[in-house]
């Protein structure tokens, strides 16, 4: 189940909640009892490291934009 980060506007406490994606936008009460909270944007690490993915990015062929129009399928 995904974890979402929130911040309380009243006491500036940051906290996390595990909840289904369908409930990600639902209001979340601060652990200290306040209701005025905002969901924070957070980054997610997905396997590997940035150093491991850097060579793959530099190995891409030059000049071809990829996608439909970069590969010559547009007429």
C-alpha positions as CSV (number, residue, x, y, z in Angstrom):
1,X,0.0,0.0,0.0
2,X,1.5,3.4,-0.9
3,X,2.6,5.9,1.7
4,X,1.7,9.5,1.4
5,X,3.3,12.5,3.2
6,X,1.3,15.3,4.7
7,X,2.1,18.5,6.6
8,X,-0.1,20.2,9.2
9,X,-0.6,23.9,8.6
10,X,-1.4,24.6,12.2
11,X,1.6,23.0,14.0
12,X,3.9,22.3,11.0
13,X,4.2,18.6,11.8
14,X,5.0,16.3,8.9
15,X,3.6,12.8,8.9
16,X,2.9,9.8,6.6
17,X,-0.1,7.7,6.1
18,X,-0.5,4.3,4.3
19,X,-3.7,4.3,2.3
20,X,-5.0,3.0,-1.0
21,X,-4.4,5.1,-4.1
22,X,-8.1,5.7,-4.4
23,X,-8.0,7.5,-1.1
24,X,-4.8,9.5,-1.7
25,X,-6.7,12.8,-2.0
26,X,-8.9,12.3,1.0
27,X,-8.4,14.6,4.0
28,X,-5.9,13.5,6.6
29,X,-6.0,14.6,10.2
30,X,-2.7,15.6,11.9
31,X,-1.5,13.1,14.6
32,X,-2.0,16.1,17.1
33,X,-5.6,16.4,16.2
34,X,-5.6,19.3,13.7
35,X,-7.6,19.0,10.4
36,X,-5.8,21.7,8.3
37,X,-3.3,19.5,6.4
38,X,-1.8,19.4,2.9
39,X,-0.5,16.5,1.0
40,X,3.1,16.9,0.0
41,X,4.7,16.0,-3.3
42,X,7.5,13.5,-2.8
43,X,9.9,11.7,-5.0
44,X,9.9,7.9,-5.3
45,X,13.0,5.8,-5.9
46,X,12.3,3.0,-8.3
47,X,15.1,0.4,-8.2
48,X,18.7,0.9,-9.1
49,X,20.7,4.1,-8.6
50,X,21.2,7.2,-10.7
51,X,24.8,6.2,-11.4
52,X,23.6,2.9,-12.8
53,X,21.1,4.6,-15.2
54,X,23.4,7.3,-16.4
55,X,25.4,5.2,-18.9
56,X,22.1,3.9,-20.4
57,X,21.0,7.4,-21.1
58,X,24.3,8.4,-22.7
59,X,24.2,5.2,-24.9
60,X,21.0,6.4,-26.7
61,X,21.6,7.0,-30.4
62,X,22.0,10.7,-31.4
63,X,19.5,12.3,-33.8
64,X,16.5,10.0,-33.4
65,X,13.9,11.5,-31.1
66,X,12.2,8.1,-30.6
67,X,8.5,7.8,-30.5
68,X,6.4,7.8,-33.7
69,X,7.8,10.8,-35.6
70,X,11.4,10.2,-34.5
71,X,11.3,6.7,-35.9
72,X,10.0,7.5,-39.4
73,X,6.5,6.1,-39.1
74,X,4.9,9.4,-39.9
75,X,4.3,9.9,-43.6
